[in-house]
Structures are given as C-alpha cells and as structure tokens.
Amino acid sequence: MLNLRMKSGRIVALAAFVLLSSTALGGLVQAKELTVGLTSDAVNLDPQAGEELSSNILFYHIYDPLVRRNADLSFGPGLAESWELKDDTTWMFKLRQGVKFHNGEDFKASDVVFTLDRLKKSLMANLGANIASFTAVDDYTVEIKTPKPYAVLPNDLAAVLILSEKYAKEVGDEQVDLKPVGTGPYKLVEWIKEDHITLAANADYFAGAPEIDEVTFRPITNGATRTAALLTGEVDVIQDLNVRDVDRVKADDRYKVMSKPSLLNVVVSIDHREKSPTIALDKNPMMDRRVREAMVRAIDVNAISKIIMNGLSTPSEQYVPASHTGYVDGASFRDMYPMDLEKAAALMAEAGYADGFTVTLDTTNNRYVNDQQIAQALASMLGKIKIDLKLNLMPKSNFFGYIRVPSEQSSMIMSGWDVPSGDGGSMYSVMFYSRDKKEGYGQVNRGSYSNPKVDELIDKADATSKLEERDGYLQEVTKILMEDIPMIPIHYEQDLYAAKTNVEMTPRADKFLWAYEIDIKE
C-alpha cells in the first residue's frame, strides 16, 4: 500500500515511477490534442444570441439538441431518444435518462421547457414560430403542440440547443454567453476572444467519450495566414482553404485536401422600400423589377467562379439547392436571365434609369470565401450599366449587428445563407415572408420584400403534415421568387479543408467542423 504520510514530492516521484513503468510495460496513452484554424472567432457562445458559422460550430460542441442532424443531413435521436406524432398537432418527445450537464446537474424535461420559453423571447424566435405550447409531462417526457399540422418540427428542433434551467437562472444571460454549460461532448476551458477557444472532452458524454481529448479553435481570418499556420505545424486542420493554395497543399504529402459541395448560397439582398438609405433619389430604383433583372443580367457569375473562386464554386440556379424541398426541377436563374449587357442597359432605360444611380453594398471582408474580391467584381460589373456601387466592407464581428433586422441602414447586402435542415421553407419563412406580419416570420427579411401570395403559400406549407404537399407549396414560392427577384443569388461555395495526413475526418454537408467526429492516427 502507498504510505499516505510521505511528503508530496515523494508521492510525485512514486507516481512518475509508476507511469514510467507502465510505459515500459505497455506504453502510456497520450492525450490527443487538436488545433483547428477557423476563418473567424465565435460571436456568441449563447446559442440563442444569434447564429453564424463559427458560433454554430462551437455551439454543437458544448450543447445538444433534442434531434440530432447527422453529417449527411439525415436526422436521428439527440437528447430525445424517440418522438411520435400523437395527432395532427401534438408531438411527444421521450428524453434520455442519465444525461448530465457539464456542471453535474441532471438533464430533465424542465430544461427543455425553459429552453423553448427562452427561445420564444430571443433573437432565434423564428425556430419556435411553429410551436404553440410545450409541457413537461414528467421528468423525461415533453409534449409540444403546433398551432397547425407542421411536418418538419423535428427538423426545426435540430437547431434548438438545450440549456440548463438552473444554471441559466443562477448566472444570467451574460455568463451563459461567456461560460456556457451544456450536455455536449466538450466543455469550455477558456475563451480568449480573437485568440482562441479551448475545449476539453466530456468523458461522461452520453454517446461515448470523444476520441480527441482537447480541441483548440484559433480564429485566423486571412486565408494565406491560415495556410501558413497549417504548413508550419501551428494548427492541425484549417477551414476554408484558400482556393489559390489548393494545388500547393496537395503537392505536399504531409497534408491532404478535402472538399464538399457547400449548402451556403452567397446572395445579394435588395432593398424594396420606396426610400432607401444609401440612394439619393426620391424613389428607390430597385423597387422596379426591370432594374432588378438588369442587375442580374449584368453580373457574370461564371467569371466570378472561374477567376475569383478558381473554379471552386457553382453558380446558383435557385435560392435552395437541388436536394431541398422547394427546389423546382429544370428551373434556373441562369437560363431565365443569362448575362446580357445590352439587354440589361435596355431594361435600365425602359425603367427610366438610363443614367444609372449610386447605391452602397454592405458586406464582409473576412466571412465568405474571397468576399471582398467578389464585392469588387460586382461593383465593376454593375458599373457597366451605370450603377455606381459603393462598397462598405467590414469584419464579420461588426457586420451581423450592422445588418440585423430591424436595422434600416442598408440598401444592398451581400451575405450567405444555408439551409442545413434540408427544407426550403426554413429559409423562405424568415427571408421572404412579410416583416412584422406574423410572429417569428420575416425576421431576416433584410430587403423588406413583401408579396401576399408568397406569405399565403408559406402559411399553407406550414399547415400541412404531409411532406409532399409542403414541397408543392414551397415550389410555388420558388417560382414566384424567381420571377420577382427579391434577391440575387451568386454561387454556392465549395467547402475546402486541409489537414495533416494523420487527422481522420470526413467533411459534413452542413459545414460544421465537429471534433467529436474527428480522430488522430498514431
């Protein structure tokens, strides 16, 4: 037996001897550490304070949803081990037992009820727009009612991450954001803003302990710097490999390049209000559909893909990808509005704007792949039809607050939108539904677009329990949007990653870089 009275130094020495002996006998298991280079820091760690990619990646390390979205966009059990539709509007969710939050508290139905109630009052209220009520039937059963039949409630719940009621009430919103506590596979160790976020494995995770013991996320906004950090060994994996560095990294056998077609559609939102903040005319020219069509015809998306994106993007055919509900087979923006400067100029003249106008585009310079260069290309292309496009470039950390609805500062916005739920309605209801008409709808309708027929069809889609009917309604919405052009789609990015060859990972369809699905070979 170990003599517990011996001095601490002797205990350490004995411990070291035991460890060295174990190494000699069979090898000491080394902790696995992973360092990831992200394009930017998280904005929030409170999952109801907003969403953007870097924050979302961290959310899903720390928290869990009731319904888990898998790497291929299928859905499966999360904190809910099963669910069933009891009648047209009543869902029953059976929760896992024995799950604990990082602070040791038991996960129960009361935490789900608290989370949903808080969600309704948050910036993410759109996720609860089709929830009428929620009740804890017992400690491990939750009943959720929808106002009308709603076929995709489980899809929506995959984006609702469950908080601890007790912890959130004890510490308040600010500490929930700075020191989050969830049930997820990793616990927060340290967040030094704009430098790093370090997470430690949750050994008691209900789905099994992670293979990676510690993961550090470093924000490296410059693409060339991210590549250099990988090649010098500072990081093990990088997100959004610079398109110009692909061949260089592929040529080095110490590293590998991985790619996945992205769900992220880079789009330009257009202001539909009569008076637009950056246009010095009495009436906003972009209210005229002919002007919007002229803008689409003046933008050479193929040149942007070939020259700026090095061929690693796909011009957008519609607002949602072909895999999603709401996609219309055979319909294409590029076929409807092929690039044609002569036609574009004629449309401008027909609308009464032959001499053009000046307008400002708000966008990021560190969020989307080559976003600044794309914005500069748009300015050059629209200049050919006498639209003087001024660029208001800003870092992501400022951008999302600047453009947040109901902020009224923008006339045009270039951003990105993806739909990991696989359902076009989740995009249409927040981006194209009339603002201030229905709670939880139109929350990111940054162009103030309004079409009563679109609203009606979205309402119908959200009031059926049949997925086929929902898809039909959403396809009708797509057709109207492609005629109206409330927003100009540019392209889908190609998700590019680079990693050391000993890092085992498969890119996800939703672009979430999840350490729980990564391992390091010896």
Wavefront OBJ file of the C-alpha trace (Angstrom):
o trace
v 0.000 0.000 0.000
v 1.060 3.570 -0.589
v 2.157 5.387 2.600
v -0.115 8.453 2.563
v 2.095 10.222 5.132
v 5.027 10.593 2.762
v 5.774 14.111 1.506
v 4.100 15.257 -1.680
v 7.405 15.280 -3.559
v 7.919 11.607 -2.816
v 4.353 10.889 -3.924
v 5.035 12.660 -7.218
v 8.254 10.757 -7.652
v 6.489 7.475 -6.992
v 3.731 8.429 -9.407
v 6.326 9.248 -12.056
v 7.976 5.890 -11.462
v 4.651 4.106 -11.884
v 3.960 5.992 -15.102
v 7.412 5.247 -16.466
v 6.969 1.607 -15.560
v 3.613 1.500 -17.336
v 5.281 2.997 -20.383
v 7.929 0.331 -20.331
v 5.350 -2.386 -19.876
v 2.868 -1.375 -22.474
v 3.046 2.277 -23.400
v 1.442 5.324 -21.878
v -1.724 6.520 -23.569
v -1.050 10.038 -24.821
v -3.747 12.689 -24.695
v -4.951 13.595 -28.164
v -4.957 17.331 -28.849
v -6.282 19.028 -31.957
v -5.851 22.637 -33.061
v -8.255 23.975 -35.685
v -7.853 27.152 -37.727
v -11.254 28.773 -38.277
v -11.967 31.748 -40.507
v -13.127 33.826 -37.531
v -13.860 33.757 -33.837
v -17.267 32.876 -32.460
v -19.508 35.891 -31.976
v -21.501 34.238 -29.189
v -21.499 31.061 -27.139
v -25.118 31.567 -26.099
v -26.968 29.578 -28.793
v -29.968 31.905 -28.634
v -27.988 35.135 -29.080
v -27.669 34.777 -32.859
v -26.116 32.449 -35.358
v -23.266 32.383 -37.825
v -20.928 29.574 -38.812
v -18.077 29.880 -36.291
v -20.517 30.305 -33.419
v -22.624 27.385 -34.665
v -19.570 25.132 -34.789
v -18.827 25.888 -31.135
v -22.480 25.578 -30.074
v -22.650 21.953 -31.188
v -19.519 21.047 -29.252
v -20.923 22.414 -25.997
v -24.668 21.756 -26.341
v -27.025 19.127 -27.704
v -30.416 19.403 -29.439
v -33.367 17.080 -28.914
v -32.991 15.912 -32.521
v -29.533 15.454 -33.987
v -28.704 16.410 -37.561
v -26.260 13.864 -38.942
v -23.336 14.553 -41.270
v -25.436 13.649 -44.334
v -28.342 15.918 -43.206
v -30.467 12.995 -42.063
v -31.993 13.261 -38.595
v -31.745 10.984 -35.586
v -32.034 10.892 -31.803
v -30.243 13.516 -29.733
v -31.322 14.336 -26.200
v -34.677 12.894 -27.234
v -34.323 9.166 -27.756
v -37.631 8.984 -29.638
v -40.656 11.039 -30.676
v -44.055 10.459 -32.198
v -46.923 12.468 -33.627
v -49.915 11.737 -31.380
v -52.383 13.699 -33.520
v -52.138 16.346 -36.246
v -50.698 18.970 -33.875
v -49.330 17.076 -30.853
v -45.810 15.686 -30.661
v -44.472 13.621 -27.758
v -40.712 13.522 -27.120
v -39.191 10.876 -24.825
v -35.926 12.144 -23.309
v -32.766 10.261 -22.488
v -32.288 9.443 -18.847
v -28.955 9.674 -17.044
v -27.662 12.640 -19.102
v -25.849 15.326 -17.117
v -24.888 18.911 -17.814
v -21.209 19.813 -17.547
v -21.751 21.109 -14.003
v -23.140 17.754 -12.860
v -26.835 18.632 -12.929
v -29.290 16.110 -14.338
v -30.889 16.889 -17.686
v -34.684 16.843 -17.399
v -37.827 17.904 -19.214
v -37.895 21.169 -17.246
v -34.691 22.204 -19.062
v -36.399 21.680 -22.428
v -39.408 23.749 -21.348
v -37.116 26.518 -20.062
v -35.102 26.497 -23.314
v -38.199 26.735 -25.510
v -39.673 29.513 -23.385
v -36.405 31.480 -23.554
v -36.193 30.796 -27.303
v -39.540 32.499 -27.907
v -38.111 35.745 -26.480
v -34.712 35.533 -28.189
v -33.131 36.543 -31.486
v -33.731 32.955 -32.609
v -37.503 33.113 -32.045
v -38.108 32.016 -35.645
v -37.116 28.476 -34.599
v -40.124 28.412 -32.304
v -42.553 30.169 -34.619
v -44.487 26.949 -35.209
v -44.630 25.900 -31.574
v -47.870 26.793 -29.781
v -47.167 25.214 -26.400
v -44.773 22.904 -24.576
v -45.307 20.963 -21.384
v -43.241 18.672 -19.186
v -45.476 15.598 -18.845
v -42.949 14.072 -16.448
v -39.195 14.388 -15.901
v -38.407 12.637 -19.179
v -41.372 13.379 -21.441
v -42.157 16.641 -23.228
v -45.335 17.392 -25.157
v -45.060 20.022 -27.900
v -48.111 21.338 -29.705
v -48.068 23.199 -33.010
v -50.793 25.712 -33.981
v -51.488 23.772 -37.165
v -50.195 20.497 -38.623
v -46.477 21.039 -39.170
v -44.486 18.282 -40.852
v -40.949 19.456 -40.113
v -40.973 20.222 -36.381
v -38.184 17.660 -35.684
v -36.036 19.379 -38.348
v -36.511 22.721 -36.596
v -35.665 21.231 -33.214
v -32.283 20.079 -34.541
v -31.286 23.751 -34.346
v -32.595 24.288 -30.792
v -29.822 23.612 -28.281
v -30.827 22.791 -24.730
v -29.676 24.931 -21.812
v -29.652 24.176 -18.093
v -32.560 25.976 -16.458
v -30.871 26.134 -13.056
v -27.523 27.391 -14.366
v -29.025 29.999 -16.695
v -31.232 31.405 -13.962
v -28.377 31.471 -11.446
v -25.767 33.224 -13.613
v -27.815 35.283 -16.101
v -27.547 35.780 -19.859
v -24.088 37.374 -19.899
v -22.438 34.441 -18.144
v -24.377 31.933 -20.256
v -22.659 33.567 -23.226
v -19.186 33.726 -21.659
v -19.179 30.489 -19.640
v -21.670 28.157 -21.279
v -22.765 24.892 -19.684
v -24.366 22.227 -21.849
v -24.590 18.465 -22.186
v -22.377 18.279 -25.291
v -19.241 16.243 -25.988
v -16.928 19.106 -24.952
v -16.712 21.540 -22.048
v -15.416 25.093 -22.270
v -11.958 25.546 -20.744
v -11.051 29.029 -21.927
v -12.212 31.703 -24.367
v -9.731 34.470 -25.119
v -11.631 36.486 -27.696
v -9.971 36.807 -31.098
v -7.181 34.470 -29.941
v -8.505 31.009 -29.097
v -11.248 28.863 -27.610
v -10.143 25.707 -25.830
v -12.491 22.818 -25.067
v -11.923 19.644 -23.046
v -13.587 16.302 -23.722
v -16.671 15.408 -21.703
v -15.676 11.925 -20.545
v -19.260 11.260 -19.414
v -20.889 12.183 -22.722
v -23.996 10.064 -23.215
v -22.991 8.955 -26.724
v -19.469 7.992 -25.617
v -16.336 9.920 -24.724
v -14.712 11.826 -27.634
v -11.510 10.495 -29.203
v -9.944 13.972 -29.099
v -9.189 14.966 -25.505
v -8.652 18.671 -26.088
v -9.505 20.877 -29.036
v -8.425 24.471 -29.563
v -10.091 26.708 -32.142
v -7.983 29.600 -33.398
v -9.512 32.418 -35.465
v -7.243 33.096 -38.459
v -9.096 35.458 -40.743
v -6.549 35.726 -43.561
v -6.592 32.757 -45.944
v -2.856 32.833 -46.696
v -2.082 33.041 -42.987
v -4.356 30.052 -42.304
v -2.487 28.006 -44.909
v 0.858 29.073 -43.435
v -0.319 28.072 -39.949
v -1.052 24.576 -41.242
v 2.216 24.208 -43.160
v 4.285 25.360 -40.166
v 2.516 22.969 -37.807
v 0.730 25.597 -35.714
v -2.637 24.004 -36.465
v -3.738 20.513 -37.493
v -6.801 21.388 -39.588
v -7.964 24.528 -41.383
v -11.380 25.517 -42.595
v -11.853 27.328 -45.926
v -8.512 26.572 -47.502
v -7.609 29.465 -49.792
v -8.627 28.450 -53.322
v -5.234 29.640 -54.593
v -3.435 27.308 -52.157
v -5.162 24.053 -53.094
v -2.514 22.786 -55.522
v 0.307 23.855 -53.212
v -1.083 21.903 -50.261
v -1.943 18.884 -52.399
v 1.670 18.724 -53.576
v 2.956 18.246 -50.004
v 2.490 14.646 -48.847
v 2.367 15.722 -45.203
v -1.089 17.179 -45.799
v -4.367 16.391 -47.500
v -7.128 18.481 -49.029
v -10.796 17.588 -48.555
v -13.793 19.142 -50.253
v -17.576 19.018 -50.080
v -20.211 20.870 -52.133
v -21.488 23.607 -49.866
v -25.050 24.437 -48.874
v -24.022 28.069 -48.448
v -25.541 30.283 -51.111
v -23.831 33.680 -51.443
v -26.611 36.156 -52.199
v -27.228 39.892 -52.607
v -30.278 41.230 -50.774
v -32.023 44.180 -52.436
v -33.964 46.902 -50.636
v -37.639 47.057 -51.682
v -38.621 50.131 -49.672
v -39.641 53.296 -51.512
v -36.951 55.351 -49.777
v -33.636 53.539 -49.483
v -30.976 54.833 -47.062
v -27.981 54.973 -49.428
v -29.785 56.072 -52.608
v -30.092 59.854 -53.027
v -33.234 59.685 -55.156
v -36.820 60.307 -54.141
v -37.773 56.786 -55.127
v -35.714 53.620 -54.829
v -34.974 52.380 -58.404
v -34.655 48.790 -57.171
v -38.386 48.678 -56.453
v -38.765 48.351 -60.233
v -38.448 44.708 -61.270
v -36.804 45.751 -64.563
v -33.903 47.253 -62.634
v -33.503 44.070 -60.610
v -33.478 41.982 -63.786
v -30.930 44.350 -65.325
v -28.673 43.834 -62.296
v -28.903 40.040 -62.608
v -28.094 40.195 -66.330
v -25.074 42.435 -65.701
v -23.428 40.074 -63.191
v -21.163 37.463 -64.751
v -21.360 34.654 -62.196
v -19.299 32.346 -64.380
v -16.410 34.828 -64.412
v -16.623 35.154 -60.627
v -16.469 31.370 -60.298
v -13.619 30.921 -62.759
v -11.395 33.879 -61.911
v -12.069 34.752 -58.267
v -13.040 31.310 -56.949
v -10.528 29.383 -59.082
v -13.396 27.225 -60.365
v -14.295 26.135 -56.818
v -17.866 27.416 -56.707
v -21.120 26.633 -58.509
v -23.338 29.463 -59.833
v -26.678 29.337 -58.027
v -29.650 28.103 -60.047
v -32.218 28.844 -57.343
v -32.379 30.022 -53.735
v -32.133 26.463 -52.350
v -30.056 23.511 -53.602
v -31.470 20.597 -55.582
v -31.533 18.322 -52.516
v -34.051 20.508 -50.662
v -37.815 20.801 -50.517
v -38.920 23.774 -52.573
v -36.440 23.146 -55.401
v -38.069 23.211 -58.849
v -36.618 20.704 -61.304
v -35.443 22.332 -64.529
v -35.708 25.935 -63.325
v -32.550 28.053 -63.441
v -31.775 31.716 -62.872
v -29.021 31.388 -65.443
v -31.461 30.203 -68.126
v -34.081 32.809 -67.217
v -31.625 35.708 -67.029
v -28.438 34.933 -68.977
v -25.766 37.589 -68.838
v -26.573 40.225 -71.459
v -25.253 43.757 -71.007
v -27.201 45.100 -73.975
v -30.470 43.729 -72.598
v -29.549 44.994 -69.111
v -28.920 48.519 -70.370
v -32.210 48.470 -72.289
v -34.091 47.437 -69.137
v -32.463 50.272 -67.193
v -33.507 52.765 -69.844
v -37.027 51.341 -70.028
v -37.354 51.779 -66.258
v -36.195 55.392 -66.550
v -32.680 54.930 -65.186
v -30.526 55.082 -68.325
v -28.086 57.295 -66.415
v -27.943 54.854 -63.524
v -27.802 55.640 -59.820
v -25.475 55.296 -56.827
v -26.056 52.719 -54.078
v -23.968 51.155 -51.292
v -23.337 47.433 -50.817
v -22.683 46.291 -47.233
v -20.625 43.133 -46.902
v -17.848 41.373 -45.034
v -14.159 41.201 -45.774
v -13.454 38.070 -43.716
v -16.528 35.828 -43.630
v -17.128 34.259 -47.059
v -14.528 32.878 -49.435
v -12.972 35.850 -51.280
v -15.881 38.043 -50.201
v -14.029 41.319 -50.706
v -12.910 40.361 -54.211
v -16.446 39.282 -55.114
v -17.801 42.639 -53.920
v -15.216 44.467 -56.009
v -16.196 42.373 -59.045
v -19.879 43.214 -58.503
v -19.009 46.916 -58.424
v -17.141 46.603 -61.712
v -19.898 44.588 -63.415
v -22.784 46.800 -62.290
v -20.760 49.836 -63.325
v -21.200 48.701 -66.908
v -24.911 49.554 -66.662
v -24.119 52.814 -64.820
v -24.916 51.594 -61.329
v -22.229 53.147 -59.136
v -21.820 50.526 -56.408
v -20.025 51.869 -53.336
v -18.557 49.223 -51.037
v -18.973 49.280 -47.278
v -16.647 46.464 -46.222
v -16.380 45.420 -42.589
v -15.243 42.464 -40.453
v -17.766 39.820 -39.559
v -17.694 40.894 -35.921
v -19.320 44.204 -36.933
v -21.330 43.070 -39.943
v -24.091 40.954 -38.445
v -25.028 43.582 -35.891
v -24.958 46.251 -38.599
v -27.405 44.444 -40.906
v -29.634 42.896 -38.252
v -33.351 43.478 -38.814
v -34.908 45.920 -37.934
v -31.742 47.942 -38.622
v -32.547 50.223 -41.552
v -29.061 51.231 -42.708
v -28.690 49.041 -45.772
v -29.762 49.257 -49.413
v -27.879 46.179 -50.619
v -26.274 43.417 -48.591
v -24.030 40.572 -49.727
v -24.142 37.667 -47.304
v -24.603 33.919 -47.321
v -27.426 31.643 -46.316
v -27.507 27.900 -45.936
v -30.349 25.534 -45.125
v -28.947 22.546 -43.231
v -32.475 21.386 -42.348
v -32.940 20.305 -45.970
v -36.200 22.256 -46.072
v -36.532 25.392 -48.187
v -39.366 26.635 -46.006
v -36.997 27.334 -43.131
v -35.279 29.908 -45.370
v -38.349 31.293 -47.094
v -40.261 31.905 -43.853
v -37.562 34.136 -42.385
v -36.115 35.778 -45.517
v -39.118 36.355 -47.785
v -42.182 36.440 -45.529
v -43.508 39.974 -44.995
v -41.943 41.657 -41.991
v -43.983 42.438 -38.859
v -46.951 40.424 -40.090
v -46.599 37.176 -38.161
v -44.565 36.399 -35.055
v -41.364 34.503 -35.830
v -41.611 35.137 -39.591
v -39.678 37.612 -41.756
v -37.025 38.044 -39.065
v -34.150 38.290 -41.541
v -36.107 39.814 -44.425
v -33.355 42.387 -44.903
v -34.788 43.759 -48.138
v -38.309 44.339 -46.760
v -39.720 42.244 -49.614
v -43.459 41.610 -49.394
v -45.723 39.514 -51.592
v -49.100 38.395 -50.171
v -49.128 35.301 -52.395
v -45.737 34.216 -51.049
v -46.986 34.687 -47.490
v -50.127 32.667 -48.266
v -48.178 29.758 -49.761
v -45.717 29.674 -46.862
v -48.655 29.620 -44.450
v -50.117 26.667 -46.346
v -46.766 24.859 -46.344
v -46.527 25.363 -42.590
v -50.047 23.996 -42.034
v -49.739 20.524 -43.532
v -48.446 17.303 -42.004
v -47.733 15.886 -45.476
v -44.225 16.496 -46.796
v -45.329 16.095 -50.426
v -47.905 18.870 -50.044
v -45.358 21.055 -48.279
v -42.881 20.576 -51.116
v -45.544 21.549 -53.653
v -46.388 24.800 -51.865
v -42.726 25.686 -51.492
v -42.050 25.019 -55.163
v -44.772 27.538 -55.999
v -42.984 30.028 -53.745
v -39.729 29.356 -55.581
v -41.348 30.084 -58.951
v -42.720 33.413 -57.710
v -39.373 34.410 -56.181
v -37.526 33.637 -59.392
v -39.903 35.958 -61.230
v -39.838 38.709 -58.599
v -36.041 38.618 -57.978
v -36.154 39.899 -54.389
v -32.556 38.754 -54.012
v -29.732 37.944 -56.432
v -28.137 34.508 -55.928
v -24.447 34.373 -56.856
v -22.988 30.957 -56.122
v -22.636 28.008 -53.797
v -19.202 27.762 -52.273
v -17.133 24.596 -52.267
v -16.238 23.700 -48.685
v -12.474 23.213 -48.599
v -10.446 21.807 -45.726
v -6.790 20.944 -45.353
v -5.292 18.812 -42.614
v -2.255 16.852 -41.581
v -2.427 13.356 -43.033
v -2.807 11.752 -39.600
v -6.075 13.607 -38.983
v -9.060 11.410 -39.783
v -12.153 13.405 -40.716
v -14.915 13.487 -43.310
v -16.421 16.894 -44.217
v -20.053 17.313 -43.228
v -22.766 18.546 -45.576
v -23.617 21.389 -43.159
v -20.004 22.636 -42.924
v -19.888 22.032 -39.176
v -16.386 21.013 -38.185
v -17.189 18.749 -35.228
v -14.245 17.397 -33.240
v -16.439 14.565 -31.950
v -16.285 13.058 -35.452
v -12.501 13.515 -35.794
v -9.629 11.293 -34.684
v -5.837 11.440 -34.867
v -3.926 8.378 -36.020
v -0.838 7.379 -34.060
l 1 2 3 4 5 6 7 8 9 10 11 12 13 14 15 16 17 18 19 20 21 22 23 24 25 26 27 28 29 30 31 32 33 34 35 36 37 38 39 40 41 42 43 44 45 46 47 48 49 50 51 52 53 54 55 56 57 58 59 60 61 62 63 64 65 66 67 68 69 70 71 72 73 74 75 76 77 78 79 80 81 82 83 84 85 86 87 88 89 90 91 92 93 94 95 96 97 98 99 100 101 102 103 104 105 106 107 108 109 110 111 112 113 114 115 116 117 118 119 120 121 122 123 124 125 126 127 128 129 130 131 132 133 134 135 136 137 138 139 140 141 142 143 144 145 146 147 148 149 150 151 152 153 154 155 156 157 158 159 160 161 162 163 164 165 166 167 168 169 170 171 172 173 174 175 176 177 178 179 180 181 182 183 184 185 186 187 188 189 190 191 192 193 194 195 196 197 198 199 200 201 202 203 204 205 206 207 208 209 210 211 212 213 214 215 216 217 218 219 220 221 222 223 224 225 226 227 228 229 230 231 232 233 234 235 236 237 238 239 240 241 242 243 244 245 246 247 248 249 250 251 252 253 254 255 256 257 258 259 260 261 262 263 264 265 266 267 268 269 270 271 272 273 274 275 276 277 278 279 280 281 282 283 284 285 286 287 288 289 290 291 292 293 294 295 296 297 298 299 300 301 302 303 304 305 306 307 308 309 310 311 312 313 314 315 316 317 318 319 320 321 322 323 324 325 326 327 328 329 330 331 332 333 334 335 336 337 338 339 340 341 342 343 344 345 346 347 348 349 350 351 352 353 354 355 356 357 358 359 360 361 362 363 364 365 366 367 368 369 370 371 372 373 374 375 376 377 378 379 380 381 382 383 384 385 386 387 388 389 390 391 392 393 394 395 396 397 398 399 400 401 402 403 404 405 406 407 408 409 410 411 412 413 414 415 416 417 418 419 420 421 422 423 424 425 426 427 428 429 430 431 432 433 434 435 436 437 438 439 440 441 442 443 444 445 446 447 448 449 450 451 452 453 454 455 456 457 458 459 460 461 462 463 464 465 466 467 468 469 470 471 472 473 474 475 476 477 478 479 480 481 482 483 484 485 486 487 488 489 490 491 492 493 494 495 496 497 498 499 500 501 502 503 504 505 506 507 508 509 510 511 512 513 514 515 516 517 518 519 520 521 522
